[in-house]
């Protein structure tokens, strides 16, 4: 399907059937709009954020926007809003993810986990945990966070996991170790290459979850070309060349892009559409606004995916990161 109006997706009554979601990177951009629509559709949403003050402002803004839309008729007057709360986390600090479980200790179940947070094409840098920052943010942290939350997800009757990927996963064009340096000139190109490998690994994670947990609907989505997000902040802020990048990105967006709000539509389809079910649709890749997409051959390379999975488990063992559910595979 191609979603043009989120009001066509089912609204939930939080009083009779409470449903709970966690959205990473929820305080801005696509994550903000994703959270807004889930909240307006009657979901209780945890905003996974690094900056608590920014997260609280997002909550205040989302509540105000939801009320405004209900008053002006943009959403049904009968819609019952959910609740919003903050979960503090830092995807570039793996140990911070251990605190997520504690913050959700009073939550009976988690119906939906949305891996929305991501960074793109930034200069090569390692986090304090030792992983390249894009690889950690876009793949390693979602791997660990999913492991942390699987027990809560499995308590839900029809749980879903949504991974926000990108057409940029095609920048990974051949099998390569996830810790390969992938650096050189021009820096922008190799930044996108590292981005492509991180998103490829994230999509392979979703495919493996679809196999191992067939009762969980696990899907990857491409939001569309959303030019007005913080993903481009680094390149737009560079001296001299920054204004040229900004002009180029905006010009491309005028022709091919979608708005930040439309960028959340593919996520909403994967999260809320009653036409998608597990295990039938698990492992699928949705394109802009929820239309059917086709992942790269590298994403579907099962031998390469197995190597990446086992590399990740090895990394957890080497860095003494506790993993409860995910083990080596043969």
DRENVEXDREN-446915 format. One record per residue (C-alpha): residue number from 1; x, y, z. Coordinates in steps of 0.02 Angstrom, whole numbers, plus 32768, in hexadecimal, padded with zeros to 4 digits. Example, Ala and Ser with C-alpha at 12.3 -4.5 7.8 and 13.67 -1.06 7.14 Angstrom:
2
    n    c1    c2    c3
    1  8267  7F1F  8186
    2  82AC  7FCB  8165
END
This chain:
330
    n    c1    c2    c3
    1  8000  8000  8000
    2  8032  80B6  7FEE
    3  7FF9  8118  8085
    4  7FB9  81C7  8062
    5  7F55  81E3  8100
    6  7F85  8195  81A9
    7  7ECF  81A6  81E0
    8  7EAB  810C  8176
    9  7F13  80A4  81F0
   10  7EB5  805D  8286
   11  7EA0  80C7  8322
   12  7EB6  8071  83C9
   13  7E52  808B  8468
   14  7ED6  8098  84F1
   15  7E53  8082  8579
   16  7E19  7FD6  853E
   17  7EB4  7F93  84E4
   18  7F52  7FF0  8518
   19  7FE2  7FDF  849C
   20  8094  8015  84BD
   21  811F  8049  8446
   22  81D3  8082  8458
   23  8219  80F4  83D1
   24  82D2  811D  83CF
   25  8305  81CA  8393
   26  8256  8207  83BA
   27  827B  82BB  83E8
   28  8293  82FD  8337
   29  827B  82DD  827E
   30  8223  8240  8242
   31  8224  81F8  82F1
   32  81C3  828E  8333
   33  813B  8278  82B1
   34  8137  81BC  82CB
   35  811B  81D9  8384
   36  8096  825D  8361
   37  8030  81E8  82F5
   38  803F  8154  836B
   39  8008  81C3  83FB
   40  7F73  8206  8396
   41  7F47  8152  8369
   42  7F36  8126  8420
   43  7FE1  80DB  8446
   44  8049  80F3  84E1
   45  80F4  8124  849E
   46  819E  8125  84F2
   47  8210  81A3  84A0
   48  82C0  815A  849B
   49  832E  81F5  84A9
   50  83DD  8227  84DC
   51  83AF  82D8  8513
   52  8326  82D4  8596
   53  82FF  838E  8589
   54  82EC  8381  84CD
   55  8280  82E8  84E7
   56  820D  8343  8560
   57  81FA  83D3  84E6
   58  81CC  8354  8460
   59  8145  830D  84D2
   60  80FD  83BA  84F2
   61  8100  83E5  8438
   62  80B2  833F  8405
   63  8023  8352  8481
   64  8002  8403  8444
   65  8006  83CF  838E
   66  7F93  833B  83AC
   67  7F14  83A9  8404
   68  7F1E  842A  8379
   69  7EFF  83A6  82F3
   70  7E6B  8360  834F
   71  7E1F  840C  8363
   72  7E34  8439  82AB
   73  7DEF  8391  8270
   74  7E92  834C  822A
   75  7E75  82AE  8292
   76  7DD0  8264  82CD
   77  7D80  82BB  8361
   78  7D66  820F  83AE
   79  7E20  81E5  83B0
   80  7E60  81BE  845E
   81  7F15  81ED  847B
   82  7F92  817D  84D2
   83  8019  81B1  854C
   84  80CC  81EC  8532
   85  8166  81CC  859D
   86  8222  81D8  858B
   87  829F  814A  858B
   88  8350  818B  8596
   89  83D0  8134  8528
   90  846C  8158  84C4
   91  848B  80E7  842F
   92  8542  8118  8433
   93  8550  80D6  84E5
   94  8522  801E  84E6
   95  8521  8016  85A4
   96  8494  8096  85A5
   97  8425  8015  8553
   98  842E  7FAB  85F2
   99  83CB  8036  8646
  100  833D  802A  85C9
  101  82F8  7F8C  8618
  102  82F6  7FDF  86C3
  103  8297  8074  867E
  104  8214  7FFD  8636
  105  8207  7F8E  86CF
  106  8151  7FC0  86ED
  107  8121  7F9F  8638
  108  80C2  7EFB  8623
  109  80E5  7EE7  8569
  110  812E  7F3F  84D3
  111  80C4  7F32  8437
  112  8136  7F93  83C4
  113  81F0  7FBD  83BA
  114  8223  803C  8337
  115  82DC  8050  8312
  116  82CE  80FF  82CB
  117  836E  8154  8307
  118  83FE  815B  828E
  119  8490  81C1  824C
  120  84CC  81CE  819A
  121  856E  81ED  813C
  122  85CB  823D  81CD
  123  868A  8242  81D1
  124  86DC  81A3  820B
  125  86E6  819A  82C9
  126  86DF  8112  834C
  127  866D  811B  83E2
  128  86B0  8103  8492
  129  8673  804F  8481
  130  86EB  8036  83EF
  131  8674  8026  835D
  132  866A  809D  82CA
  133  85E0  8117  82F9
  134  856B  80F2  8267
  135  857D  8037  8280
  136  8557  8047  8338
  137  84C4  80BF  8327
  138  8472  806D  8292
  139  8494  7FB6  82B8
  140  84F1  7F81  8355
  141  8484  7FE5  83CC
  142  83E0  7FA8  837C
  143  8425  7EF6  8389
  144  8445  7F0C  8444
  145  83A4  7F6D  8465
  146  833B  7EE9  840F
  147  838C  7E63  847A
  148  8364  7ECA  8516
  149  82AD  7EDF  84E7
  150  8283  7E35  849D
  151  8235  7DF4  853E
  152  81BE  7E88  8545
  153  8196  7E78  848D
  154  816C  7DC1  849F
  155  80ED  7DEA  8526
  156  8087  7E4A  84A5
  157  8004  7DE9  8441
  158  803B  7E2B  8397
  159  80E4  7E82  83AB
  160  813B  7EE2  8320
  161  81EB  7F21  8302
  162  820C  7FA8  8280
  163  82BA  7FD8  8246
  164  82CF  807D  81EC
  165  8348  805A  815F
  166  8368  80B9  80BF
  167  8382  80A6  8006
  168  8433  80D3  803A
  169  844F  801E  806C
  170  8479  8005  7FB4
  171  851F  8060  7FD2
  172  855B  7FBA  8019
  173  857B  7F60  7F75
  174  85E0  7EC4  7FA2
  175  85FE  7E58  803B
  176  867B  7EA7  80B3
  177  869E  7E93  816D
  178  8639  7F0C  81D5
  179  86D8  7F4A  8228
  180  8730  7F6E  8183
  181  876E  8021  8189
  182  8714  805E  80EA
  183  8771  8102  80E4
  184  87C4  816C  805D
  185  87A7  81FB  7FE5
  186  872A  8246  7FCC
  187  86F2  823F  8080
  188  863A  825D  8058
  189  8634  81C3  7FE8
  190  8683  8151  806A
  191  8610  8199  80EE
  192  857F  815A  8086
  193  85D5  80B2  806E
  194  85E4  809B  812B
  195  8530  80D1  8139
  196  84FE  804E  80B8
  197  8553  7FC1  8116
  198  8505  7FF4  81BB
  199  8456  7FF8  8170
  200  8474  7F54  8113
  201  84A2  7F02  81B9
  202  8407  7F4C  820B
  203  8397  7F03  8184
  204  83ED  7E5B  8197
  205  83C6  7E64  8251
  206  830E  7E7A  8227
  207  8315  7DE6  81AF
  208  8363  7D79  8235
  209  82E0  7DAE  82B4
  210  825A  7D7D  8236
  211  82A4  7CCE  8231
  212  82C5  7CB7  82EA
  213  8227  7D0A  832C
  214  819F  7CE8  82AA
  215  8115  7D28  831E
  216  8165  7DD6  831C
  217  8143  7E3E  8281
  218  81F1  7E83  825A
  219  8203  7EFA  81C7
  220  827C  7F78  817B
  221  8240  801A  812C
  222  8283  80A5  80BE
  223  8235  814E  80ED
  224  8250  819F  8045
  225  82C5  822F  801E
  226  82AC  82A1  80B3
  227  8321  8333  80A0
  228  82EA  8397  8139
  229  8334  8326  81BF
  230  83CB  832D  8231
  231  841E  82A3  81CC
  232  846C  8328  815E
  233  849F  839B  81ED
  234  855A  8375  81E0
  235  856A  8399  8126
  236  84F7  8431  812A
  237  855E  847E  81B6
  238  8608  8472  8160
  239  865A  851A  8138
  240  8658  854E  8081
  241  8613  84AB  803A
  242  8584  849F  80B7
  243  8510  851B  805E
  244  852E  84BE  7FBA
  245  84FF  8418  800A
  246  8466  8469  8057
  247  842F  84B1  7FB0
  248  844D  840B  7F58
  249  83EE  83A6  7FD9
  250  835C  841F  7FD8
  251  8354  8423  7F1A
  252  8354  8365  7F14
  253  82CC  8362  7F98
  254  825B  83D6  7F35
  255  825C  835D  7EA3
  256  8268  82B2  7EF6
  257  824D  82CC  7FB0
  258  81C2  82BA  802F
  259  81A4  831F  80CD
  260  81DD  82E9  8179
  261  812B  82B9  81A2
  262  8116  8253  8103
  263  81BD  8202  812D
  264  816B  81AA  81C0
  265  80E0  815E  8156
  266  8140  80C0  8128
  267  8165  80A6  81E2
  268  80AD  80BE  820C
  269  8078  803E  818B
  270  80F2  7FBD  81D2
  271  80BB  7FE7  8283
  272  7FFE  7FF5  8270
  273  7FBE  7FA7  81D0
  274  7F46  7F17  81F3
  275  7F71  7ED2  8146
  276  8020  7EA1  817F
  277  8033  7E05  81E8
  278  80B9  7D94  822F
  279  8106  7D28  81F1
  280  80C3  7D4A  8140
  281  8109  7DFA  8131
  282  819D  7DED  81A8
  283  8242  7E1D  815B
  284  81F0  7E88  80D5
  285  8234  7F32  80A1
  286  81BA  7FC3  808A
  287  81DE  8055  8019
  288  81A4  810A  8026
  289  80F6  8119  8076
  290  80ED  805D  808D
  291  80F4  801F  7FDA
  292  814E  7F7B  7FBA
  293  820B  7F89  7FAB
  294  8299  7F1A  7F77
  295  8337  7F10  7FE3
  296  83E3  7EFB  7F97
  297  842B  7E51  7F6C
  298  84AB  7E6E  7FF6
  299  8421  7E7B  8079
  300  83DC  7DD6  803A
  301  8488  7D80  8036
  302  846E  7CFE  80BF
  303  8525  7CCD  80CD
  304  8558  7D82  80E2
  305  84CB  7D9F  815F
  306  8506  7D08  81C5
  307  85B8  7D4D  81CB
  308  8577  7DF6  8205
  309  850B  7DA7  828B
  310  8599  7D3E  82D1
  311  8610  7DD4  82C9
  312  8594  7E36  8332
  313  8583  7DAC  83B4
  314  8641  7DA0  83BA
  315  8649  7E5B  83D7
  316  85D0  7E4E  8468
  317  863B  7DC7  84B8
  318  86DE  7E27  849E
  319  8697  7EC6  84E8
  320  863C  7E6E  8577
  321  8592  7EA9  853C
  322  850B  7E39  8585
  323  849E  7DE7  8501
  324  840B  7D80  853C
  325  83B9  7D3F  849D
  326  8430  7D48  840A
  327  84B3  7CC0  83F3
  328  852B  7C84  836C
  329  84DC  7C30  82D5
  330  851C  7BA9  8260
END
